[in-house]
């Protein structure tokens, strides 16, 4: 692996980590409704899972394992996007802006995983 490939890999690991961390920061600011408690629990799981599976993809034992982990990462970030859309912000403008930024980041990461699958296939 060249230095450029290595740094790109690291950048995406860092990006997926930052997305998971930023989701956690966002969740702490949300109203503590019954639905938010449930939805946020799912959101935290899926946002962390997309990052963890990407790390595992980079340590994969085979090409088949790599594809499976990338597909799982894509599925988990797509799921994170759903939970972000479902959480209740009580129409708080700052929370709505933060949610929109997180949804945009989830969409971009999902597209990156999709591109990885196309290029590697």
Buried (B, 14 or more C-beta within 10 A) or exposed (E): EEEEEEEEBEEBBEBBBEBBEBBEEBBEEBEEEEEBEEBBEBBBBBBBBBBBBBBBBBEBEEEEEBBBBBBBBBBBBBBBBBBBEBBBBEEBEEBEEBBEEBBEBBEEBBEBBBEBBEEEE
